[in-house]
Amino acid sequence: MSIHQGREFHVSMTGNDSWEGTSFAPLRTISAAAAKTQPGDVITVHEGVYRERISPPRGGESDSLRIVYQAAAGERVEIKGSEIVKDWENVHENVWKTTIPNTFFGAFNPYNDLIKGDWFLPNERDHHTGSVYLNGDGLDESAKLDDVLQNGGSTLFWFASVDESNTTIWANFGSANPNEELVEINARQTVLYPEKPGVDYITVRGFNMSHAATPWAPPTAEQIGLVGTHWSKGWIIENNTISHSRCTGITLGKYGDEWDNYDGTTESYHKTIERALENGWNSEHVGHHVVRNNTISYCGMAGIAGSLGAIHCVVTENYIHDIHINCTFSGYEMAGIKFHGAIDTLISKNHIHRSVMGIWLDWMTQGTHVTGNLLYDNTQYDLFIEVSHGPCVVDHNLCLSGGTANALLNMSQGGAYAHNLFLGTILLAPELSRFTPYLHAHSTRVAGTHDIPGGDDRFYNNMFIGQGEPIGLDNFDEPAFPVFLDGNLYLNGAQPAKHETAPVQIDNFDPEVKLTVKKDGVYLYLKGQENWKNQGNRSLVTGELLGKTRITELPYEDVDGTPICLNKDYLGKSRDEYKPFPGPFEIIHDSMNVIKVWPGQ
């Protein structure tokens, strides 16, 4: 039996696809290198801007026998789904137009491709997956040509019209001359995404990837991202900068079939789950992805999304910002991270701000561990957990959006919330009209369905900060199922639930929470008191303390199946096992504490 010896293929702007792909005779395109790879091979791409769609034809065989796509160390490698357009004709003042033959786009024309699908809200107008960029910044699509022609404000718009032969784009570039600046337009649906499912064990590392005409990605359809795994197993997506995807940056999503976007209802997603189980939705064939240390920004729908394919994953240390900001469409899938069925998935140490929502976990959030995330300046919710039955552990998160945003929307049951810092409203929202699945332990096998009466949650050792208003856990005064509360600290007007036995409540203490961004990271300013440690009833949060969930009848375990034990704080410092400090940090002084919260440990 012959054993393949891993090769390294080089790609360079000075290469040629007819060459061998060595460092002395590099290939010109990444796609040409991908066609040559076998498990164990590495593709190293050298500095430059590559405008192509990469569809890996095959994957690796195991975690130790991968196919690696990587940028050369110390070199800036850009992969773009856009093309440069220079031939602009001035029409009126700041408005210019260009006419492009449809053959320029090939089989896929983003300017004739509508954004649509289940749970998408167009707001009574059309939206296309095309985009126009001026020196890297995206312009907004206008609903009508007249709005572009008559726009005299600071917002820059574009509008496109497609006939049988040509695509015409009008754009207001302000004072810029587009023939003298860098103007790019979307030309490809995605940047790196397999055309077929089951392309496993791929590593994507170190690239700057941008400008993709991605479609709306609801949980009932194939989810195509600027980068995506397409119903596969064992990808590592790390150390990349991903931006300007029309809808989604990274997808860990499902395959496509004839039922895509057929009917956006609860019943249709039940059918999606049934078909997925017949198509390999299990730990052996799907998930186990690692998404870490990426910067993801300027995406219209989500930074990272995944329906059913995000099981047994690690999503950590990503910086996600400017998601669904100033968008003209809406819907029910927009967040920094939006997962359906994130079974046994770890979501940790992510930094998410300027998003419509921070983290939104929908359906079958079971065995999920959400820990150590920094969430702020999000417009609606920092954290939303929807129609799930637990167990799910949410600990040591900083939910700091405040203002009119909610720190937590809990439309689920069976959650354990411990050592979080919540600034803003905590909402409990029963949902009696939808019966959603719960699963066998650490499995995708459906054990039953249930509605969401509300309750069966645990809140231990959290720090709640009001904004001079009575907000906190008072929404949990009369839950349908019992709620277990102890060791929580309530400041500046935050209110405990009436049945918490020994809350520590200090109405007139304002911790003066503030975040400051410096060159080396993000710093939290938090005024505190050391004696909070000795007030109230507080013990180490463990699986034994948390017990079992009411509906699923399962214990609180970590994603690897071991009993949960929260013995480290946000910064990785050991907790006092007999009297841990409330909130995310084990040590708070009688002063203004200045804590570096990003990067964390």
C-alpha positions in Angstrom: 0.0 0.0 0.0 1.4 3.4 -1.0 1.2 6.3 1.4 0.8 9.8 0.0 3.6 12.1 1.1 2.2 15.6 1.8 3.2 18.2 -0.8 3.2 22.0 -0.5 1.8 23.8 -3.5 2.8 27.5 -3.9 0.5 30.2 -5.5 1.9 33.5 -6.6 0.7 36.6 -8.6 3.7 35.9 -10.9 2.9 32.2 -11.3 1.3 30.2 -14.1 -1.3 27.5 -13.8 0.6 25.3 -16.2 3.6 25.2 -13.8 4.2 22.6 -11.2 3.3 24.6 -8.1 6.7 24.6 -6.4 8.2 27.6 -4.8 10.3 28.2 -7.9 7.5 27.4 -10.3 4.3 28.6 -8.5 0.8 28.4 -9.8 -1.2 31.5 -10.6 -4.6 30.7 -9.0 -5.6 29.1 -5.8 -8.2 27.0 -7.6 -5.5 25.4 -9.8 -3.7 24.4 -6.6 -6.9 23.1 -5.1 -7.4 20.8 -8.1 -4.0 19.2 -7.4 -4.3 18.6 -3.7 -4.7 15.3 -1.9 -5.1 14.7 1.9 -2.0 15.9 3.7 -1.2 18.6 1.2 -0.7 22.3 1.9 -1.5 25.3 -0.4 0.7 28.3 0.5 -0.5 31.6 -1.2 1.9 34.5 -1.6 1.2 38.2 -1.4 -1.3 39.8 -3.7 -5.0 40.2 -4.5 -6.6 37.1 -6.0 -10.0 37.5 -7.5 -11.6 34.0 -7.8 -14.0 31.6 -6.2 -12.3 28.6 -4.6 -14.4 25.5 -4.4 -12.3 22.7 -2.7 -12.9 19.6 -4.8 -11.9 17.3 -2.0 -11.0 17.4 1.7 -8.7 15.6 4.1 -9.2 12.2 5.6 -8.7 13.1 9.3 -7.7 15.8 11.7 -4.1 14.8 11.2 -4.4 14.4 7.4 -5.9 17.7 6.3 -5.8 19.9 3.3 -4.5 23.3 4.3 -5.1 26.6 2.5 -2.8 29.2 4.1 -1.4 32.6 3.4 2.4 32.7 3.4 3.8 33.8 6.8 4.1 37.6 7.0 2.5 38.3 3.6 -0.8 40.0 3.0 -3.0 37.8 0.8 -6.4 39.0 -0.3 -9.1 36.9 -1.9 -12.0 38.9 -3.3 -15.3 38.0 -4.9 -15.3 41.4 -6.6 -13.8 42.8 -9.8 -12.5 46.3 -10.5 -14.6 48.5 -12.8 -13.0 51.6 -14.4 -15.2 52.7 -17.3 -17.5 55.1 -15.5 -19.4 57.9 -17.3 -20.5 61.0 -15.5 -24.3 61.4 -15.7 -25.2 64.2 -13.3 -23.1 66.0 -10.7 -21.9 63.2 -8.3 -23.7 60.4 -10.2 -21.9 58.1 -12.6 -22.9 55.0 -14.6 -21.2 52.0 -16.2 -22.6 49.4 -18.6 -21.2 45.9 -18.4 -22.0 43.0 -20.7 -23.7 40.2 -18.8 -21.0 37.8 -20.1 -18.7 39.5 -17.6 -20.5 37.7 -14.8 -20.9 34.3 -16.4 -23.7 32.1 -15.0 -24.2 34.2 -11.9 -25.1 37.9 -12.0 -25.5 39.4 -8.5 -27.4 42.4 -9.9 -30.1 40.2 -11.1 -30.1 38.0 -7.9 -32.7 39.0 -5.3 -32.1 38.5 -1.6 -35.1 36.4 -0.5 -36.0 33.4 1.5 -37.6 32.1 4.7 -37.9 34.6 7.5 -36.6 37.4 5.3 -38.4 40.8 5.4 -37.7 43.0 2.3 -39.5 46.1 3.7 -41.6 46.5 0.5 -38.7 46.8 -1.9 -36.1 44.7 -3.8 -32.6 44.0 -2.5 -29.9 42.3 -4.6 -26.8 40.4 -3.6 -24.6 42.8 -5.7 -22.6 45.6 -4.0 -20.5 48.5 -5.1 -17.4 49.5 -3.2 -15.5 52.8 -3.2 -11.9 52.4 -1.8 -13.1 49.4 0.1 -16.2 50.9 1.6 -19.6 49.6 0.6 -22.3 51.9 -0.9 -26.0 51.3 -0.1 -28.3 49.9 -2.7 -31.2 52.3 -3.6 -34.7 51.1 -4.2 -35.1 53.4 -7.2 -32.9 55.1 -9.8 -34.4 58.5 -9.0 -33.1 58.2 -5.5 -29.5 57.9 -6.8 -29.9 60.7 -9.3 -31.5 63.1 -6.8 -29.5 62.2 -3.7 -27.6 65.2 -2.4 -26.8 63.9 1.1 -23.8 62.2 2.5 -25.1 58.7 1.9 -23.7 57.1 -1.2 -26.1 55.0 -3.2 -26.1 52.7 -6.2 -28.8 51.2 -8.4 -28.6 48.5 -11.1 -30.7 47.5 -14.1 -30.2 44.2 -16.0 -31.6 43.5 -19.4 -30.9 40.6 -21.8 -27.5 41.8 -22.8 -26.1 44.3 -20.2 -26.0 45.3 -16.6 -26.0 49.1 -16.0 -25.0 50.4 -12.6 -25.5 54.0 -11.5 -23.8 55.2 -8.4 -23.4 58.4 -6.4 -19.7 58.6 -5.4 -19.9 62.0 -3.7 -16.9 64.1 -4.6 -14.9 61.1 -5.8 -14.1 60.4 -9.5 -14.6 56.6 -9.8 -12.1 56.4 -12.7 -9.4 57.7 -10.4 -10.3 55.7 -7.3 -10.6 52.0 -6.6 -14.1 50.9 -7.4 -15.1 47.3 -7.2 -18.3 45.4 -7.7 -19.5 42.0 -6.5 -19.0 39.3 -9.2 -19.0 36.0 -7.3 -21.5 34.5 -4.8 -18.8 33.3 -2.4 -15.1 33.2 -2.0 -14.2 29.8 -0.5 -17.0 27.3 -0.3 -17.3 23.7 -1.7 -19.9 23.2 -4.3 -20.7 19.7 -2.9 -21.3 18.7 0.8 -19.0 16.3 2.6 -15.6 18.0 1.9 -14.1 17.4 5.3 -11.0 18.4 7.2 -10.1 21.6 5.5 -8.0 24.4 7.1 -8.3 28.0 6.0 -5.7 30.2 7.6 -4.4 33.8 7.4 -6.3 35.3 4.5 -8.0 38.6 4.0 -11.3 37.7 2.3 -14.0 40.1 1.2 -16.8 41.1 -1.3 -19.2 38.2 -1.8 -22.7 38.2 -3.2 -24.0 35.8 -0.6 -27.7 34.9 -0.3 -30.0 35.1 2.7 -29.2 32.1 4.9 -32.2 30.8 6.9 -32.0 27.5 8.8 -34.3 25.8 6.2 -32.0 26.4 3.2 -28.4 25.8 2.1 -26.3 28.4 3.9 -23.7 29.9 1.6 -21.3 32.3 3.3 -18.3 34.2 2.1 -16.5 31.2 3.6 -18.5 28.1 4.4 -18.2 24.4 5.3 -21.3 23.1 3.3 -22.4 20.2 5.5 -19.0 18.8 6.3 -16.8 17.9 9.2 -13.6 19.0 10.9 -12.8 22.4 9.3 -10.5 24.9 11.0 -11.1 28.5 10.0 -8.5 30.7 11.8 -6.7 33.9 11.8 -8.6 35.4 8.8 -10.1 38.8 8.2 -13.5 38.5 6.6 -15.6 41.4 5.5 -18.3 42.8 3.2 -20.4 39.7 2.7 -23.8 40.7 1.5 -25.4 38.4 4.0 -23.1 36.1 6.0 -19.4 35.9 6.7 -18.8 32.3 7.8 -21.4 29.5 7.5 -21.3 26.2 9.2 -24.6 25.2 7.7 -26.8 22.7 6.1 -26.9 21.3 2.6 -29.4 22.4 0.0 -32.4 20.5 -1.4 -35.7 21.1 -3.2 -37.3 22.3 0.1 -35.0 25.3 0.4 -37.0 28.4 1.2 -40.2 26.6 0.6 -42.0 27.6 3.8 -40.7 29.5 6.7 -42.7 28.0 9.5 -42.1 25.9 12.7 -43.5 22.8 10.9 -41.2 23.3 7.9 -38.1 23.3 10.2 -39.3 20.2 11.9 -39.3 18.6 8.4 -35.9 20.1 7.8 -34.6 18.3 10.9 -36.2 15.0 9.9 -34.6 15.2 6.4 -31.2 16.2 7.9 -31.2 13.1 10.2 -31.7 11.0 7.0 -28.8 13.0 5.4 -26.1 12.4 8.0 -26.9 14.8 10.7 -24.8 13.2 13.5 -21.5 13.6 15.2 -19.8 11.1 12.8 -20.5 13.1 9.7 -21.1 16.8 10.5 -19.6 19.5 12.7 -16.5 19.5 14.8 -15.4 22.7 13.3 -13.0 25.2 14.9 -13.6 28.9 14.1 -11.0 31.0 16.0 -9.3 34.3 16.0 -11.0 35.7 12.9 -12.1 39.3 12.4 -15.5 39.4 10.7 -17.2 42.7 9.8 -19.7 44.5 7.5 -22.0 41.6 6.8 -25.7 42.2 6.2 -27.1 39.2 8.0 -24.7 37.5 10.3 -21.0 37.2 11.1 -21.2 33.5 11.7 -24.3 31.4 11.0 -25.0 27.7 11.1 -28.2 25.6 11.0 -27.6 22.0 12.2 -24.0 22.0 10.9 -22.6 23.8 14.0 -22.6 20.8 16.3 -19.6 19.9 18.5 -17.9 23.0 17.3 -15.5 25.5 19.0 -16.1 29.2 18.1 -13.6 31.2 20.0 -11.6 34.5 20.2 -13.3 36.0 17.1 -13.8 39.7 16.8 -17.1 40.4 15.1 -18.5 43.9 14.5 -20.7 46.0 12.2 -23.3 43.3 11.4 -26.6 44.3 10.0 -25.9 48.0 10.6 -27.9 50.5 8.5 -29.4 47.7 6.4 -32.5 48.4 4.4 -33.8 44.8 4.8 -34.8 42.9 7.9 -35.7 39.4 9.0 -35.2 36.9 11.8 -31.6 35.7 11.3 -29.4 38.7 12.0 -26.7 38.5 14.7 -23.0 38.5 15.3 -23.4 34.7 15.8 -26.6 32.9 14.8 -26.9 29.2 15.3 -29.7 26.7 15.1 -29.0 23.4 16.9 -25.6 24.3 18.4 -25.4 20.9 20.2 -22.3 20.5 22.4 -20.8 23.6 20.9 -18.4 26.0 22.8 -18.9 29.7 22.1 -16.2 31.5 24.1 -14.1 34.6 24.3 -15.6 36.3 21.3 -15.8 40.1 21.1 -19.0 41.3 19.4 -20.2 44.9 19.1 -22.1 47.1 16.7 -24.4 44.3 15.7 -28.2 44.1 15.8 -27.8 41.2 18.2 -24.7 39.7 19.8 -25.3 36.0 20.1 -28.6 34.4 19.0 -29.0 30.7 19.7 -32.2 29.2 18.3 -33.7 25.8 18.6 -31.9 22.8 20.3 -29.4 24.8 22.3 -28.5 21.7 24.2 -25.1 20.9 25.7 -24.0 24.4 24.5 -21.5 26.4 26.6 -21.4 30.1 26.2 -18.6 31.6 28.2 -16.3 34.6 28.5 -17.8 36.6 25.6 -17.6 40.4 25.5 -20.8 41.9 24.1 -21.6 45.6 23.9 -23.0 48.4 21.7 -25.5 46.0 20.1 -28.8 47.5 19.2 -31.4 44.9 20.3 -30.0 42.1 22.5 -26.6 41.0 23.7 -27.8 37.4 24.1 -31.0 35.7 22.9 -31.7 32.0 23.5 -34.8 30.9 21.7 -37.2 27.9 22.0 -34.7 25.5 23.6 -35.0 23.2 26.6 -31.5 22.9 27.9 -29.2 22.1 29.4 -27.2 25.1 28.4 -24.5 26.9 30.4 -24.0 30.7 30.1 -21.2 32.0 32.3 -18.6 34.8 32.7 -20.0 36.9 29.9 -20.0 40.7 29.8 -23.3 41.8 28.4 -22.9 45.6 28.4 -24.9 47.1 25.6 -27.3 48.8 28.1 -29.5 51.7 27.0 -32.5 50.5 25.1 -30.9 47.1 24.3 -31.6 44.1 26.4 -28.8 42.2 28.1 -30.7 38.8 27.8 -33.8 37.6 26.1 -34.6 34.2 27.5 -37.3 32.5 25.4 -36.2 29.1 26.6 -35.9 26.9 29.7 -33.2 24.8 31.2 -30.5 27.4 31.1 -27.9 28.0 33.8 -26.6 31.6 34.0 -23.6 32.1 36.4 -21.0 34.8 37.0 -22.2 37.0 34.2 -22.2 40.8 34.2 -25.5 42.0 32.9 -26.0 45.7 32.2 -29.6 46.2 31.1 -32.9 44.4 31.0 -33.3 40.6 31.5 -36.5 39.4 29.7 -38.3 36.1 30.2 -40.6 35.4 27.3 -42.7 32.2 27.3 -43.6 30.8 23.9 -46.6 28.5 24.0 -47.4 28.4 20.3 -44.3 26.5 19.2 -43.3 22.9 20.2 -39.6 22.4 19.5 -37.4 19.4 19.8 -35.2 18.3 22.6 -32.6 15.6 22.1 -30.9 12.6 23.8 -27.7 13.5 25.6 -24.8 14.6 23.3 -26.8 13.4 20.3 -28.8 14.7 17.4 -31.5 12.0 18.0 -34.8 13.7 18.8 -36.3 12.6 22.2 -39.4 14.7 22.1 -40.9 18.1 21.7 -42.3 20.7 24.1 -43.4 24.3 24.3 -41.8 27.0 26.4 -43.9 27.8 29.5 -40.9 29.6 31.0 -38.7 28.9 34.0 -36.5 25.9 34.9 -33.6 28.3 34.8 -30.7 28.8 37.2 -29.2 32.2 38.1 -26.2 31.9 40.4 -23.5 34.5 41.3 -24.3 37.0 38.6 -23.9 40.8 38.8 -26.9 42.8 37.6 -26.5 46.5 37.1 -29.5 48.7 36.6 -29.6 52.0 34.9 -31.4 53.8 37.7 -34.4 51.7 36.8 -36.0 48.5 38.4 -34.5 46.0 36.0 -33.0 42.6 36.8 -34.7 39.3 37.5 -38.1 40.8 38.5 -39.4 39.3 35.2 -39.0 35.9 36.9 -41.4 36.6 39.8 -44.0 34.2 38.5 -42.5 31.6 36.1 -44.5 28.6 35.1 -41.6 26.3 36.2 -39.4 26.9 39.3 -36.3 29.1 38.9 -33.3 28.6 41.1 -31.6 31.8 42.3 -28.8 32.4 44.7 -25.7 34.5 45.2 -26.6 37.3 42.8 -25.6 40.9 43.3 -28.0 43.7 42.3 -26.7 47.3 41.8 -28.0 50.7 40.8 -31.7 49.8 40.8 -31.5 46.2 39.5 -34.2 44.1 41.1 -34.1 40.4 42.3 -37.0 38.1 41.7 -39.3 38.1 44.8 -38.5 34.4 45.7 -34.7 34.8 45.7 -33.9 34.0 49.4 -30.8 36.1 50.0 -30.1 38.6 47.2 -27.5 41.3 47.8 -29.2 44.5 46.6 -27.5 47.9 46.8 -29.8 50.3 45.0 -27.7 53.5 45.5 -24.4 52.1 44.3 -23.5 53.0 40.7 -20.4 51.0 39.6 -19.9 53.5 36.8 -19.3 50.9 34.1 -17.4 52.1 31.1 -15.5 50.5 28.2 -12.5 52.1 26.7 -10.7 51.0 23.5 -7.0 51.4 23.5 -4.3 50.3 21.1 -3.6 47.1 23.0 -7.2 46.1 23.7 -10.5 46.9 25.4 -10.5 47.9 29.1 -13.5 47.7 31.5 -13.8 50.3 34.2 -15.9 49.0 37.1 -16.2 50.5 40.5 -16.5 47.9 43.2 -16.4 46.8 46.8 -14.3 44.0 48.3 -17.0 43.1 50.9 -19.4 41.9 48.1 -17.5 38.7 48.4 -18.8 38.0 51.9 -22.4 39.1 51.4 -25.1 36.7 50.5 -25.2 32.9 50.0 -22.7 31.9 47.4 -21.0 28.6 46.4 -19.0 27.2 43.5 -21.2 26.5 40.5 -21.0 22.8 39.6 -23.0 20.2 37.9 -24.1 18.9 41.3 -25.5 22.4 42.3 -27.3 22.8 39.0 -29.0 19.5 39.0 -31.0 18.3 36.0 -33.3 20.1 33.6 -37.1 19.6 33.9 -37.9 18.8 30.3 -34.8 17.0 29.0 -34.0 15.4 32.4 -30.3 15.9 31.7 -27.4 17.1 33.9 -25.4 20.2 33.2 -22.2 19.0 31.5 -19.5 20.6 29.5 -19.3 20.1 25.7 -17.1 17.0 26.3 -19.6 15.3 28.6 -17.7 16.1 31.8 -19.6 17.7 34.8 -19.6 21.4 34.6 -17.4 23.2 37.1 -16.9 27.0 37.0 -13.7 27.3 39.0 -12.0 29.9 36.7 -13.1 33.5 36.3 -13.2 35.6 33.1 -9.4 36.1 33.2 -8.6 32.5 33.9 -7.9 33.1 37.6 -8.9 30.4 40.1 -12.2 30.8 42.0 -12.5 30.6 45.7 -14.2 27.3 45.9 -16.0 28.1 49.2 -17.1 31.7 48.6 -16.5 32.9 45.0 -16.9 36.5 44.1 -20.1 37.5 42.3 -19.8 38.4 38.6 -17.1 37.5 36.1 -14.0 38.5 38.1 -12.7 36.8 41.2 -10.9 39.9 42.5 -12.6 43.4 42.8 -11.1 46.2 44.9 -12.6 49.1 46.8 -11.9 51.5 43.9 -12.3 51.9 40.2 -11.1 48.6 38.8 -9.5 48.8 35.3 -9.6 45.4 33.7 -8.3 44.4 30.3 -11.2 42.4 28.8 -10.0 42.0 25.2 -7.9 40.2 24.4 -8.6 38.2 27.5 -6.4 35.6 28.9 
